[in-house]
């Protein structure tokens, strides 16, 4: 993945490069127009930008344009901690920034890497959830979105239920009533979708993907993929990666809906 970065501060540049080392290639830009060109031509799949470019011009209009015209491209806004920026934070959030990172506060390697991953996950979850929306009742969509946004961890049903503000049994009953897979199964499907997205990059091994997604091992990921889909990870990769997994997940949802008893 190539990252278009409009980051002026040398220390911030070094921290960004360190956070993305071995994961992405960073291309530094001086103006928002250069960032937009990289995105428009399909060169950049992620944007990291400060609130001003090298000329001192605000990047806010460019952020708004990116989020409206290219919603599949995550935008991480890198902000200094200053009195000036205090008034910018709300506007940047309203513009649709995927994540905010503050210089010297949460931009050390682990935290910065987490923020970037969260931005990518957020955008991916929005796209996948929208694709599944016709097959899932509106009341279940927040649950599905949460599972997708947190698919890098093996979250528990209790955690998701708590985030939804309901008891675990209530969540289980809602999915059963909607003739959907169990919460545990949906969490598993979302984990596999996240894995398939990473496997779309041919340079990543199954072991590397398993490590990034907190699986015990590459074997554990392979076994889960085979159990849910009947396919090996190599077959998923050869047949479109995330598209292949989405097709399989949709197939399960449709099959369960077809077996739904008629309303009384």
C-alpha positions, -999 to 999 in steps of 0.1 A, spaced: 0 0 0 12 35 -8 5 63 16 3 99 5 17 120 34 15 157 38 36 159 70 61 188 74 76 182 109 108 161 106 102 142 138 67 134 128 79 122 94 104 99 111 77 85 134 53 79 105 80 61 85 89 39 115 53 30 121 47 20 85 81 3 79 77 -31 62 40 -24 57 36 5 33 56 29 11 53 65 22 53 93 -5 57 127 11 39 157 -5 42 194 0 7 204 -10 -28 190 -8 -30 191 -46 -3 165 -48 -21 143 -23 -53 146 -44 -35 137 -76 -20 106 -60 -55 95 -48 -73 104 -80 -48 84 -101 -51 54 -78 -16 56 -66 -23 62 -29 -47 41 -8 -43 60 24 -37 97 33 -20 111 63 -21 149 64 -15 179 87 -40 207 89 -18 230 68 5 224 38 40 239 32 25 272 20 4 275 52 -28 268 33 -54 249 52 -59 213 41 -95 211 53 -111 217 19 -90 188 5 -100 165 34 -137 173 27 -131 165 -10 -113 132 -2 -140 120 21 -169 128 -3 -153 118 -36 -131 89 -24 -149 74 7 -129 42 4 -96 60 11 -89 65 48 -77 99 59 -56 103 91 -51 139 102 -18 145 120 -22 175 144 2 194 166 -9 202 202 -15 240 201 -41 267 208 -46 271 171 -54 235 165 -79 234 193 -104 252 170 -96 230 141 -102 196 157 -140 198 154 -139 210 118 -116 182 109 -138 156 126 -169 171 108 -150 168 75 -149 131 80 -114 124 91 -110 87 97 -87 92 127 -69 120 145 -33 117 157 -16 143 179 21 150 177 40 140 208 9 125 224 -2 94 205 22 92 176 48 68 189 51 37 168 26 13 184 -1 40 189 4 55 155 3 21 138 -29 14 157 -45 46 146 -37 39 110 -50 4 112 -82 17 128 -87 42 100 -83 14 74 -106 -9 94 -133 19 98 -134 26 60 -134 -11 51 -162 -19 77 -183 9 62 -180 -5 27 -186 -41 36 -215 -33 59 -232 -13 31 -228 -43 8 -245 -66 34 -272 -42 43 -299 -57 20 -294 -90 37 -294 -79 74 -322 -62 94 -314 -26 103 -315 -35 140 -285 -59 135 -263 -35 114 -247 -18 144 -236 -52 157 -222 -62 123 -204 -29 119 -188 -32 154 -176 -67 146 -160 -55 113 -144 -25 129 -128 -47 156 -119 -77 135 -82 -75 143 -90 -89 177 -108 -120 188 -136 -100 206 -161 -118 228 -198 -119 224 -200 -102 258 -179 -73 247 -200 -67 216 -232 -70 236 -219 -45 261 -210 -21 233 -245 -24 220 -259 -18 254 -277 -51 257 -272 -84 276 -254 -112 258 -286 -133 257 -306 -105 242 -280 -102 213 -282 -140 208 -320 -139 207 -320 -110 182 -298 -128 157 -317 -161 162 -350 -143 156 -336 -127 124 -324 -162 112 -288 -150 112 -257 -168 123 -249 -168 160 -229 -138 173 -198 -160 177 -202 -171 140 -206 -135 128 -175 -124 147 -157 -153 130 -168 -143 95 -157 -107 101 -123 -119 113 -120 -139 81 -130 -109 60 -103 -89 76 -78 -117 70 -89 -120 33 -84 -82 29 -48 -86 41 -43 -117 19 -52 -97 -11 -16 -83 -8 5 -111 -24 35 -102 -3 19 -112 30 21 -148 42 -7 -165 61 15 -165 92 20 -127 89 -17 -122 86 -24 -145 115 0 -125 137 -15 -91 127 -50 -104 135 -41 -120 168 -47 -156 157 -27 -182 177 -9 -193 145 -12 -195 108 -26 -230 112 -54 -216 134 -63 -192 106 -62 -219 79 -84 -242 100 -109 -215 107 -111 -206 70 -116 -242 60 -143 -247 87 -163 -216 77 -159 -217 39 -147 -252 29 -118 -235 12 -81 -233 19 -65 -199 24 -46 -204 -9 -79 -210 -27 -94 -179 -11 -64 -159 -23 -66 -173 -58 -104 -166 -61 -104 -129 -52 -96 -127 -15 -121 -105 3 -146 -109 -27 -144 -146 -23 -151 -144 15 -179 -119 10 -195 -142 -15 -193 -171 9 -207 -150 38 -236 -138 17 -243 -173 7 -247 -183 43 -270 -154 51 -292 -161 21 -294 -198 30 -305 -190 65 -331 -165 53 -345 -190 29 -351 -214 58 -369 -186 79 -404 -198 88 -432 -176 76 -445 -149 99 -474 -158 120 
